[in-house]
Amino acid sequence: HTVRRSQAFGCMDIAQEATRLLQQITVADLGLETLSTELLAPRDWIERYVEQFTRAPNWRVSLGYFRQTPPPTGSHADLKEQEAATRGTTSARLVTRITLTSEGLPKQTAWTPELEQAAEVAWLASWHAAHHGNLLAEALEAIRRRYGPLTSDSLTEFFSRHGQGDKDMAKVLASAFQHFWNHDYHATVHVIVPQIEGAARALLLELNAAVYQVQVGADPGGYGGLFELLRALEELGLDPDWCFYLRWLLVSPGGPNLRNEIAHGLVLEADAVTAAHALRAATLLI
């Protein structure tokens, strides 16, 4: 608040000093407390879900099932309905939702009704995504156990549809899957997430969409970022539920924000669920 007010009144020396003090605050200084809860799904229910992948005649069919799973965040319309059902309740107004960086600095504060709604929807989406992401990770592990080691060449051929698609992108995707099966989730995410943006751009070019932004004055020409690319895909008919999921996962401060975290060199601790999400997003577009 001090930084914003100082900037508004043109007191830049005060704003800079306040910023320096803000940057020196550590997570320990904030005195935050972590409250957690678990929703445990019965193991037999998880096994029944995984069984659809392991009873396939071969790994190609099994990975085909993986590529047909629905958006992990579910229906965007349902999420908004859930948010509307709790809006205005006493519990919903007790606190202000603030998203912090890994260093404990404020990243986004829901200080308008629109931001409050978006933050709440993103929070609800995280519950759905955590559950479905865990199922996706379990399914991928089961595929590896059931069908054994898969070679990079065979995976590349599969993801490129026997060479009909982009073989270079397919090769990167194959590498990311192998990193996952080697339990190197950090490498999985860092290898494949940048390629998702490339896949979105390539798809738009294949659809002959006008996405290149020409130079205007001192602003250089080039393609827009992932947020703009996803908006263009949605305008061309990409399912809104998938569009919401991709934004939540890759470019939303209220979600994992994977694309931006990686692009800006921030520390990212990736687990199996995060890696499974990255692979699911990639298989949608590549």
N, C-alpha and C positions, 0 to 999 in steps of 0.2 A: 504494500500500500504506500509506504514512504517513497519508494522508487517511482511509482507511477505518478504520485502527486507532485514530486519534485520535477519530474520531466514535464508535467502539464504546465507548471509555472515557470519553466525555463531555468530552474536551479540545477544545472547539470553537475556542478561540483558536489552538491548534496546527494544527487542521484548516484553518482559514481562512488562516493564514499559508502553510501548505504548498500550498494551492490557488492562492494568489496567485503563489507561486514557479513552480508548474506552468504557469500561464497565460502566464508570461513566457518560457517556453522556445520557441524558434523551430525550424522544421524544420531549419535549418542547424546549430543546436546539437546536434541528435540524431546527426549524423554518419551518417545513413542512406545506404545504397548501393542503387541501383536495378539489379535484375537482370531482364533481359527476354529473351524468346524469341519467335520467330515461326513459325507453321505456315502456309505458303503453299499455298493451294489452286490447282490448275492453272487458268489463265484460261479454257480451253475448258470446264472443268467448271462454272465460274461462269456462263459464257455459256449453257450448256445449261439451267441452272436458271432464268436470267432469260428464256429463250426462251418458257417457258410463259406468261409474262405478256404478251409482245409479239406473240405469234401469235394472240391473241384478236381476234375481229371488231371490238370496240370497247373503249373504256376502261372502260365499266361492267362488262363481263365480266372485264376484267383486274383491276380493283379487287375484284371478287367473289372472284377467286382469292387475292388478298392477304388477304382476310378469312377465307379457309379454310385458311391455313397453320397448322401445328401449333404448340404452345407452344415458343418458342425455347429453353427450358431442357431440353426433352425430357421423358422419363419420370422422374417423381420416384422411382418404385420402382427404376429402373435406376441413378439417382444414388446411392441408399442402398446398393445392391448394390456399386457401385464403391467407396464409402467403406468398407464392411465388408471388402472384399477387401484394403485397405491398412491397416486398423486393426491396431495391435499391431506393425507392422513397425518396424525400427530407424529408418528415415528418417522415419517418421511421428511419432516421439517425440523427435526431435532438437531441435525448436523448438516454442515456444508461439505459436499464431496470435493476433495482436493487430491489431484494426482501428483505424486512426487517422483522425482528422478531417483536412480539408484543411490545418488549422493545425498538424498533427502531434501533437495531443492524443489520448490513448487514448480510444477510443469503446467497444470491446468486447473483452474478453479471454476466450478459451476456457479457463476454469479448472476446469470439471467435465467428466466424460465426455459428458454430454448436450450441453453447449455445444461441446465439441470435435467431436462428430459433426455438429452443425448447421453449424458453421463450415466443416468439410471439405466437406459436401454443397453449401453455398453457393459455395464456391470451385470445386468441380467444375462447378456450374451456370454459373458465370461463363465457363468455357471454351466450353461449348455455346452460351451466349447470345451471346458475342462472334462466334462463327462464323456463327450463324444471323442475328444482327443485321446483320452485314455483307451477307449475302445479301438481307435485306429492304431495306436501304438501296439496294443495287444495283438491285433490282427496281423500287423506287419511281422512281429516276432514269430507268430504262429506260422506264417508263410515260410519264413526262413527255416524253422524247425521241420516243417512238413516236406518241403521240396528241396532242401539242401542248398549248398552254395550256388549262387547264380553268377555267371560270368558277366563281365562288363560288355562284351560283344553281344551276347544274347539279349541283355537288357536294352542295349542301344537299339538293336534291331526291333525289339518289341515296341519301345516308346516312339521310334521313328516310323512305325507302321511299315516295316520292311523297306525303309528308304523313301517312302512317299512323303514323309514329313521332314522337318529340319533335323538332320542327323547330328549336327553340332550341339544343338540344344538337348537332344535325346541322350547324347553322350554325357553331358553334364548331369542330367537327371539320373542316369544310371549310376554315375559316380556318387551322387548324393544318397541314393538308396543303399549302396554298398557301405558308405560311411555309417548310415543308420544301423545296418546289420552288424557292423563292427563296434557298435555302441559308442561311436564318436559323434555325439549329437551336436557338439559345437561345430565340427566340420560340416555336418549335414546342413545346418542352417546357413552357415556362411557361404557354402558353395552354391546352394540352390536359390536363396532369396533374391540375389541380384538378377538371376536369370528369369525370374517371374516377370520383372519389368520388361526385359527384352522380349519375352514371349507375348506380353500384352501389346507391345509396339509392333511386333511382327504380325500378329493377328490383325491389327487395325490396318496395316499396310496391305495385307492379303485381301482385306475387305474393301480396299481402295478408299479408305476414309481420309479426309483432309485433316491430318493431325500435325503436320510440320508447321512450326511457327516461324514466319519469315522475320528477318532482322527489321527492327523498328528503332531508328535513331542509334543510340549507343548500345541498345539491347541486342545481343547476338541472336541469330536464328538457331533453331534446334527443336527437338521434340519435347513436349511437356513432360513433367514428372509423372510418377505412377498414379497419383490422385486424378490428374487430368485424363490419363489414358483409361482408367477405370470408368470415369464419367462418360467418355466417348463410347466405350464398349456397352455401357448401360443404355445409352441413347440408341445404339444399334440393335438392342434386343437381348443383351445378356441378362439372365434371370436376376431380379432385384435381390433375392435372398443370397445369391452368390456374390453379387456386388457388395452387399453389406458385409458379408463375411470377409471378403478380400480387403475391404477398407479397414474393418475392425482389426484384422490380423496384421496388416502390413503398414498402414499409414495413419492410424487413429491413436491419439494420445490416451484415449480411454481403453485401448486394447494393448496387445503386446507391442504394436508399433515396430514390427521387425525390420521393415525396409529402412526406416529412418534411423533406428538404433544402430544398425550395421553400417549404413552409409556414412554416418557421422562418427564412426569409430568408438562408439560407447561400449562399455563392458556388457556383454550379454551372456548370462549363464543359461545355456540351453539344456533342457532335459528331454526325455523320450517323447513326452506329449507335445512340446514345442516343435520338435523335429518332425513329428508325425503331421502336425498342422502344416508346416512348411512344405512337406512332400505332397499333401493333399491339395494345397493351393497350386503347386507347380503342375501336378498332373491334370488339373482342370484346363490349363492354358497351353501346356506344351503337348 
